[in-house]
Amino acid sequence: MSNRLATRIGLLAGEERPPGALDLVRFRQPTVGAEVRTKGSLFLLAQVTGDDPALGRAAAEALEAIERDYYYDLSAGATGAISKALSGANRLLYHQRSRLGLTRRGGVSIVALVVRGREGHVAKLGPAAAVIVREERMFELPPPPSVEEEDPRVRERRVAESLGEALEIQPYTWDGELTAGDRVALLSRNVAQLVGVEEIQRALASLRPAAAVEHLHQLFRIRGGVGSDGLLAIELIELAATAATHQLEPVHPHEELAGLPDRSPVPLADAIGRFLHACGDAIDAGQRAASRGLLVGVNMALAFVPRRRAQYPTSIPRTALREESRRRRRGLAGIGAVAALLAIGASVASLPNARPTEAILRASVARAAIAEALDLLSTVDERVDGRDLIDRDPARAAGLLTDSLAAVGRAAEAGVAADSLDPMRSRIEHGLDSIFAVGRLNESTTVADLAASFTGFDPIDMVTATDGSLWVAEGGRGRVVRVDPATGEAAVVYRAGQDLGGLTGGAPWMIATAATDVVLIDRARQAWRFDLVERVPHPLGLQGLSAISPESRLLTALQHRPPLEIFNLYLVESGSGDVVKWAPGDVIPVRYPGPPEPYLVERPDLPAATARDIFVDANLWLLHAHTVTRVNFGTPLSQEDYSLDAPPDGAVRPELDYRLLDGATIGDRETFYVYDAANARILAYQRADGSFLRQWLAPRTGPQAGLLDDVLALSVASVADGPPVAYLLTPTRIVRVVLE
């Protein structure tokens, strides 16, 4: 039996991978005998979680550093060398964790395999996996630690989710014997969860590496896989022992003069050439001897020239020492002063500086703008009969305050520091808030910090169930998280890739709630129903999901004939630009016997495909960039019959970008709440006629000043009395605010 094993590998071609895939594969198979015997072949896979291209570049740099360090290090065996190389790559990414957003916006996991002779060595950091198929059985390398394991280093390795999470992380290693016919795969945890263990084992055991990789990648794409897709398959084959098949034999030349020195055919040519070469060598030797003799003669002549002996002082006066020390100190101080002046001059010269004429003009513009703003503010603050202009004439006060705000902007453009203008801007905004019914969200609390609780969290949407719980769908790891707003407790109730009664769950796509259920549609075109008590997904069996456009994202539900726990489903189909409806049967639990039917009986004024959000009560409402479309039992009303009033502060905030819509009952008033992304605010409208009621902005200063900059979902709870409470989903957390 030969002691050597060769490898046959399979990996994805670059053109077969989606544009956003960042996973990397790197391998090296040495051809030098000494390197093959001491180090063997190295295979690396980096699983990149997140969509930042900087993470891909950092992963490529880490793989290059691991390969370089492993083949350079001769101080330990294969397992020790690859473990040290992984630790070095971890330290490399640790110092870049803030710029890359590791463990917050993404992560990098690396698994390495070394094949040396008949030995295999595996080291890994993070969720990336390595598996081996031997005798039609598959094992994970290294084997996962048991729950009872008490080694603190093992616990630390089990917690680590990414390189760069901590400065010192001990990699998880394994070494063992390999045999011919073994199949080894390095793969992303996302691929393993979505494709499934049985499919991976079947493909590796029955197909060549290239065919197995292509088959598994097709399954990954068919099941809606997105994001990390790294995969490398390796087959170990045995090399036959080498043997000498031919012995060298001496060969005699056929020419008589073969092997003799070359000679000229011209008589005496060789002798004359040797004589000329000897003459040239003699001339060169004579020149070297003459130059040496001339140099020696000049030196001997200079030796007899009379010289004056140097006079050295025999003592140094004390005053001379002090003077020399004083000069030294002054010289050092002068050098430091010159260096400082040069540094200051270079800094000043590098700063942008206006020409004298422009500086005078800008100062005049700033002075005039500040004077104008102060004059307008004094006019607004002037009291007549105890009332200022805001109380006496709000329209005129709004115009003056708008002009003063524009004057403050001109002063800022002229170069006045923002800190100097903040007090004046605060006075103006306070007056405008009073006129335009603006409230500030000064009372806000964090319900759940989802980014800190779950790795790779990328929220998509949030709905509020009838029991008050918040259900969040996220696409980073394909999970649905239930959050209790009273305690802040968050629990995962659904994962992409899990086995659900013979079906495999896909990545979440759309989510809605009605009655006592929460409905989820995944990217594999499957519908699931969650009971609020059991919190377990059950197949819903919606027909026609395969025809829904992948760009569709709006889904809502309405309880059908209360108190029955069945409900209608409404979906905005982006491909056809229509709204489709699933009607339930009269059985519990809810079932949908037929395919969806078009809901709109005629085309609305604004296309349904461009809707930003959807809401349903007795009617259906489609939110657009600056208004809503009301649909009464399938008939859309024109914008002349019903639309949302423009906010009264159009002169100050002219652009509108409505993104989110929710409705609530406050006392006896039906109210719409709309999130405006262009101005980072929440607007309240009367649902009956679309009239403007009030608006809310984030605090002007402080840690919550950017609270409304990026809101992904909005949910407002109905109250019988008092101010309502709104729940906001941001990219990292859920926030509770009071809309006073």
N, C-alpha and C positions, 0 to 999 in steps of 0.2 A: 504493500500500500504506500502511495506517495505521501510525503509530509507537506505537500503544497496544495493550496486551494486557490482557485481563480474565481473572480466575481463577474457576473453578468447583471448589468443594472438597467433600470427603466425609469424614466422621468418624463415630465410634461414638456412639450415644446413651448417656446415663448408665445407663439401666435395662438395657441389653444387656450391660454389663460385669460381671464377677464382683465380689462385695463386696470381695475382697482386692486388686484391681488398683489400683496407685498411680500409673501413668503419667499424664502430664498433656499436654494440647495447648492452645496459646494462639496466637491470630492477631489481626492488626489490619490493616484495609484502610481507609486514610484517604479522606475525601471532599473535603478541601480541596485545591484545585489546586496550591498551592505545596508542600504536604507530599507530595502524590503525585509531583511532579516531582523533589523533592530526596531523599526517603527511600523512597518506594514502599511496597509491602505487606510485612508481616513475618509469618512463620509459624515457630512454635517447637514442639518436642516434647522432653519430658523423660522419659528411661527410668530408672525407679526399681527397683533391685535390692534385695530385702529385704522384710520384712513389718512394719517399724516404721512406724506412722502418722506419726511425727515426720519421717521421710524425705520423705513426701509433702508435708507442710507446708513443709519446707525447699526442696523442688523448686518449689512454687508461689511462694514468696518469691523464688527465683532467677529464674524466668521473668518475674515482674513487674519486677524490677530490670533485666533485660536489655531489656525493652520500653521502660522509662522512659529508661535511659541511651542507647539507640540513637536514639530520636527527639529527645533533648535535645542530643546531641553533633553539632555542625556543623563540627568541626575537621578532619575527614577524610572520605574517600569512604565509600561503602556498606560495602565490605569492611573498611576500617580501623575504622569505627564499630562494626560488629557484632562484630569481633574484640576491640575494647576492652571492649565490654559483656560478652562472655563471660568475659574475664579478670577483670572486676570481680565477676561472679557467682561465679567460682572462689574469689576471695579471701573473699567473703562466707561460703561454705561451709567454707573452710579453718579459719576461726576457730571453727566449730561441729563440727569433725570428731570430737572426743572424745565430745561428747554424742550425736551421731548414729551413732557407730560406723562412720564411712566407711572403706572398704577392708577392714573386718573383718566386720561384720554386713550390710553393704549398700553401695550406691553410687548416685550420681546422674550420668547422662550426658545431655548436651543437644546437639541439632543444630538450627541456625537457617537459614532460607531467606529471602532478600530478593528480591522481584521489583520492579524499577524500570524502567519502559518495556519495552525488549526485553533488559534485562540481568538476569542471575541471579547472586546472590552467596550462597555457602554457607560456614558456619563450624560446627565441631563440636568437642566435647571428650568423649572416652570412646567406647564401642562403639556408641552410637546411630547409625543410618545414614540416608543420603539417596540415592535412586536416581532416574534419569531414563530414560524410555522414549521413544526417538525413532526413527522409521522401523522399528518392530518390533524394535529392539535396545535392551538395557538396560545402563546404565553406573552405576557408583557415584560419588557426589559427596561429597567430593573423591576422585579416583582413589587407590587404596591405593598407598603408596610401594613402590618396588622394593627388593629385598634389597641391591642394590649401592649404594643411596643413602648418601652419607657426611655429609650435613648433620646436625650434632648436634642442631639444633632439631627436625628430623623424627624422629630417634630418640626424643627426649623425648616428642613427641606420640604416638608409637606405643606407648610404655610406659604412658602415663596411662590408667587404667581408670575414673576417677570425678572429678567436681569435688571440690575440697578435698583431693586427694591431696598436693599440694605448693602452696606459696604462689604461685609464678610458673610457669605452664604456658602455652605459646604455642598458641592454638587452631590447628586444621588448617583452611585456607581454600581456596576455589575461586571463580573468577568467570569468566563466559563469556556468550555470546549465547543467548537463548531464541527459539524460533520458535513460531508458532501450531500447535497440535496436539500439543505436547510434554506428556507426563504425568510429574509429579514426585510422589514419595512420601517422606514422613518416617516411619520405622518403627523399632521396637525390634529390637535384634539377636536377641533371643529369638524374636520372630515370624519374622524372616527365616530363622533356622536351622531352625525347626520346620516352617514352611509350605513352604520351598524356593524357589529362585530362579525356576524355570520357572513355578510357579503364580503368583508375584508378577508376572512379566512378562506372562503370559497375561491375568491379571485387569486390569492397568492398561491394556493395549493394546486390549482388546475391550469393556470395560465402562465405564459412567460412574463418576465418583469414588465416589458414595455406594454404588452396587451393588458396585463392586470392594472397598470396605472391608468391606461386609457379607459378601461371599463369602470373603474372606481370613480374617475373624474366625471364620466358621463352620468353615473348615478347621483353624484354630488350635485350636478347642475339640474338634473331632472327633479330632484327633491327640493329645489329652491335654495340651494346653498349659496351663500354670499360671504365675502370676506376671506378669512384664512383658508387656503386650499393646498398647502404644501404636502407633497407626497414623493417618496423615493423608495423603489422596490429593488432588492438585491437578491440574486440567486447564487449560491455557492456550488461550484463544480470542482471536481478533482482533476489535477494535472498528472499525466503519466510521468514516470521517472525517465530521465534522459539517459541515453546509451550511445556509445561511440559506434558509428556505423561505417566509418571509412578511415584508414590509416594513411598517412602521408608517405610518399615514396620519393627518393631522390631523383632529380631530373638532370641529365647530362646535356651540355650545350651542343648544338649541331655545327657551330663554327669553330675553327681552330683558334682564332684570335679572341674569342669571347673571354672576358674577364681581365685581359691585359690592359696596362695604362694606355691612354690615347697618345699617339705620336703623329707629328706632321709628316705628310708625304714628301715635303720639300727637303732636299739634303741640307744639313747643317742648320736648319731653321730652329730646331730645339736648342742647340748649343748657343747660337747667337742670342736667343731670347733669354736663356739663363744668364749670359754675360751681361746683358743690358739691365736685368733685374738686380744683379749684384752691384753694378755701378750706381744705380739709383739708391740702393740701401747704403752704400759707402758715402755718397754725397749727403744724405740725411744725417748720418752719424757725425760727419765733419761739422755740419752746421750746429748740431746740438752741443758738440765739444767747444766750438768757438764762443757760443753764447754763454756757456758756463764759465769759461776762462775770462771773458770780459767782465762778467758780474763779480768774480772773485777779485780781479785787479782793481776795480773801482772801490770795492769795500776796503781793500788794503790801503789804498791812497787816502781814503777818508779817515782811516784810523789814526794817521799821523797829523791831522789838522788840529791846531791848539783849540781848547774849549775853556769857557768860564764855568767854574764850579758853582752850582746853585747854592744860595744862602737860605737856609731854613731857620725860622725863629725857634729859639730854645724855650720860650715861655709865651703864654697868651694872657694879656691883661683881663681883669674881671670886667671892665667896662666894654671891652670888645665882645665878650661873650654875651652880655646883656643886650648890646646893640644888634648883634646878629640874631638873637632870639626875637627881639622886637621887630626887626625887618621881616623875619619869617612869618610872624603872626599877621603883620599888616599885609604881606603878600597873599596869605591864605584868605584873609577877609576880603581883599580886593578881588581875588578870583571868584569867591562865592557871590559877591555883589554883582560882578559882571555876568555870571551865569544866571542869576535871578533876573536881571534886567533883560537878558536875551530871551529867557522863558516867557516873561510877561509880554515882551514885545511880539514874540511869535504868536502867543495866544490872542492878543488884541488884534494882530494883523489877520488872523484866521477868522475872526468873528465878522459876520455880515454888518457892514456899516454903510449907512446912507451918506450921500454926498451932502456937503453943508447946505446947499440950497434945498435939497429934498428934506433934510432934517428940520429946517426952519418951517417949511411948508407943512410937514406932518405935525409938528408941535402946534402950529396955528390951527390945523384941522381938529386936533384932539382937544385943545382948549375951547374952541367954539362948540364942539359937540357936547362936552361936559357942561358948558354954560347953558346950552339949549335944553339938555336933559334936566338940569336943576330948575330952570325956569318953568318947564312944563310940570315938574313934580310940585313946585310951589303953587301953581295954579290949581292942581288937583287937590292938594291938601288944604287950600283956603276954605275956611268954615264960614258959612252964613247961616245964622239962626241955629248954631250948634251942629250943622251938618256940612260934610265936605262934598266935593263935586261928585263923588261916586254915589252918594245917597241922593243928591239933587238931580243929576243928569247922567245916568250910567253910560248912555251912548257917547256923549261928548267926552266923558272921562276915559272911556275905552280908546277913543281915537288919540287923546293926548298921551295916554300911557303907551300906546303902540308907537307913537312918534318918539317918545323918550327912549323906549327900548331900542329903536333904530339908531338914535343918536349915541347910545352907549355902545352899540355895535360898531359905529364909525370910529369912536374913540379907541376901541380895542384894535381895530384894523390899523389905526395910526400909530400903534406901539405902546399904548398905555397898559400897564400890567393888569392881569385879570384880578389879582387880589385887591387892587385898589378900586376896581369897578364892582366887585361883588356886593358891597353894602347897597349901592345904588340900584343894582340889578335886582336884589332881593326886595327892595321897596316897590319897584315896578311890578314884579311878578306877584307880590302879595296883593296889590291893587287889582291886577288882572284876574287873579284867582277869585276875588270877591265878586267881580262883575260877571265872569263867565261860569260861575258855579263850579269851581274846581276845589276838590278836596285832596288832601295829602295823606298817603298811606303811612301814617306814623306808627300804627300798631300792627306789627307783623311778627310772626313766629315761624320757626322751621318745624314742620311736622315730621319729616324724615329726610335724612341726608343719604340719598340713594347711592350717589357716587362713592361715598366712603364705605357703605355697607356691601356693595356688590361690585366685583371687578368687571371692567369693560362695559359699564352701564351706558346705553345709548337710547334714551326714551323716545317713543314714537307718539303715543297718545295716552290719555287718561280719561276714565269715566267714573262716575259716582253711582254706586248701586243703591237700591232702595233701603238697605240697612245702614247707609251712611259710610260704608267702606269705600276706599279709593282703589281702583284697579288700573295698573300701569303696564302697558305693553312696551317692550324695548327690543331693539334689533341687534344690539351688540353681541349677546350670547343667545338670543331667541327665547326670552323668558317673559312670563306674566307675573307681576308682583302685586300682592294684595297688601294694602297699608291700612291699619286702623288709625284714624285721625285722632282718636281720644288718647291712645297710648304711644303712638308713633311706631308700633311694632310692624315690621315688614316681613313677609314670607313669600317664597316662590311657590306658585300653584301650577305652573306649566313650564316645560322646557322643550325646546326644539330638539327633535331626535329621540325623545322618549317613546317607549313602546306603550300604546294605549289600546289594549284589547285587540292586538293583531294589526293595528295601524300605527304609523310612525308620524308623530307631530312635526309640522314644519315651522318655519320662522313666522312670528306673528305679523299680520298684515293690517287688519281692521278689527276694531273692538267696539261693542255697544252694550247697553244694558236696558232691561225693562222687566217689570213684574219682579219675580224672585230669581231671575237668571241673569248671567252675563254671557254674551255671545262673542266668540272669537273666530275670525277667518284667517287661516294661515296661508303662506306663500305656496304650499302644495295644493291649494284649492280645496281645502277641507274645512268644514265648519264644526265648531265645538261649543257645547253648552255647559256652563258651570252653575250648579246649584249653590246658592249663597250659604247654605248650611254645610253641605258635604265638601264643597270647594274642590271637586274632582271633575276633570273634563270628560264629557260624554259626546259621542258623535251625534251631529244634528241632521246630517243628510240633506243638505240644500242642493237642489238640482240646478244645473245651468251655471255653476261657478267656473267651469272651464272656459266659458265664453266671455267672462268678465275681463276687461282690459287691465293689464298690469299697472297702468298709471292711475287707476281708480283708488281712492283712499277714504271716501266719506261713506259711513254706515251709521244708521240709527234705527231704533226700535220703539214701538208704541204698543202698550198693552191692549189686547183685543178683547172687547166685551168683559170689562171687570165685573166680578172679582176673579174670573177665570185666569189662571196663570199661563196664558198663551198670548202671543204678541205678533204683530206684523213687523217685517223687516223692510227697510227702504235703503237703497244703495244708488249713489250717483255714478253712472257708467260713463267714464271719460271717453271711451272710444266712440260710442254712438251719441253722446251728448244728451242722454235721457236719464230719467229716474226710474228704476225698476223696483217692483214690490213683490215680496213673497207673502202669500196669505196662508195662515195655519189651518190645520184641520181642527175638528172639535174633540180632540183627545188630549189627555195629560199623561206623561210629559208631552210637550209641544212637538208636533211633526208637521212637515211641509210636503204635502203629497204631489204638488205640481211645480213646474218651472216658474221663474219669475215672469211677471207681466209688466208691460210699460204702464207707468203711472200718469204721466202728463198727457192730457188729451189734446193739447195744442202747444206750439212753440212759445216760450216766454220771451219777454223783451231782451233779457240778458241771458246768454247761453248757460245752460246748466253745467256744462263741462268746465266752465271757468269758476264755479262756486268754490269759495274758500272753506265753508263749514256748512253743516246741516243741522236743523232742529225740528222736532215734530211734537205737536200737541194735538189739538183737534185739527189743525192745519199743518202743512209742511212749509218750512222756511229755508231758503237758500241764501247764504251770506255771500255778497260780492265785495269788491274792493272799497266801495263807498256807500252801499245800500243793501237791501235784502229784497228777495222776490217771495211774495206770499202765494201759496198754492192752496186753494180751497177745494178739497176732494178731487184733486187731479187737474183743476183748472187754474192756471197761473194768472194772477192779476197783473195788469199793466202798471208801470211805474207811476203813471198819473193817478191811478186809483189808490195805490199804497206804496210808500217808500219811506226811508228814514230821513228825518230832517238833518240838514248839515249842521255841525256844531257851531255855536255862536262865535267862536274865536277863529273864524276862517282867515281873518287878516293876520293873526299871529301864527297860526298853524295851518297853512293853506293845503298841504298835501295830506291825503287820507290813504290808509292801507289796512283795511279791516281784515283780520285773520281768524278770529275765534268768536263764537256765538254761543250763549247759554241763556236760558230763561228761568225765572223764579217768581214766586208769589210773595210779595212783601205786604203783609197786612191783607187788604182787599184789592191791591193793585198788581196787575200782571205786568212784569217788567222784563225787558231784554237787556243783557249785558254784553258789550262788544269790546274786544281787544283791538286797539289801533296800534300796529307796529311802527308806523311812520313817526308817531309822536310819543310812543311808549306810554300809553294811557288806557284806562278802562272807561267806556261810555255807557250811560244808562238811558234807555228809551222806553216810552210808553208803548206797550205792545198793541194796544187797540188802534192807535192812529200814527205811530212812529214818531211822536214828538219827543224832542230832547228834554231830559230831566236833569242829569248831573254828570260830572266826570271826575276821575281820580288820577293823580300823578304820583310818582315816587317822591320821597323827601328830597329837598333841594341839595342837602349835604349829608354826610355821614356814611356808614357802611352799607345802608340800604338805598343809596342814591341810584344804583343801577338795577333795582328790583324788577322793573318792567321792561328792561332792554331786550330780553329774549324769553318769551313765554310760549310754551309748546301746547298747553291745554289750560282751559278755564272752566271751573265748575262753581256755581253759586247756589247755596242752599236756601230754600224757602223758609221764612220765619213769619210767625204771627204778629210779632211786635219787636221793635228795636232794629238796629242796623244789621244787614245781612253779613254773612261770612263767606268769603270766596277762597277757593283753593287754587293755587297757581302751580303748574308743572314747569320747572326750568330744566336746563340740561343736567343739573346736578342734584336737585332737591325738590321737595314739595313744600310750599309756603302757604300759611294761613294768614289772610289779611281781613281787616274789618272795614267795610265800605260805609263809613260814617258820612 
